[in-house]
Amino acid sequence: MWPKMLRMPIIVRLLLGVSIGCAVLAGCGRAQRWPALTEPTTAVVRLDGKPLAAALVVLGPVGKGYAAHGTTAADGKATLTTFRRGDGAVAGDYRVLVSLEESRDNPALKLPDPAIDREAYNLARDQAAQAGKSLYLVRQLLPERYVSFDTSGLDAEIRRGVANEVVLELSSQSAPKPTKP
């Protein structure tokens, strides 16, 4: 192998060396330090005491930091992700939002069936988008207050060195109105 390597022009050997060096540095860089920043974190979401499936949970840092997110399974549990799938959340204080949306095709558009005529479907879809019409109807299934960090009233603290579980108890009832003193 070495005799063949020595016969290569110097520029090829230099480029090969730089390429290998870059690959090694990329493999040893940020991507490997990130998991060390995170703590294992799960979220449990219950609506009126029952597990809530398919809900998006987002932890937004208070101040500077990294957000974490996850989607709940049938049992209401979500493994949170910050940098890599399932790596958890960075230790710190968070505000939390929870969203559960239902989407369906917009029946007002009367788009052709894509299984029958894909080209006509694409053309109609593009024309609708250019006209500013929504292709899908999206409906929030949770009370609106849970969809914003500012109004959810949900907070979490992620601690270092422990497996963290954020338990979120939601209510389908409207938020109580503040009482005046």
Beta strands, then each sheet from edge to edge (+ up, - down):
strand 1: 38-39
strand 2: 41-47
strand 3: 50-51
strand 4: 56-61
strand 5: 68-71
strand 6: 77-79
strand 7: 89-90
strand 8: 92-99
strand 9: 101-105
strand 10: 136-140
strand 11: 154-158
strand 12: 164-170
sheet 1: 1+ 7-
sheet 2: 3+ 2- 6+
sheet 3: 3+ 2- 12-
sheet 4: 5+ 4- 8+ 11-
sheet 5: 9+ 10-
end
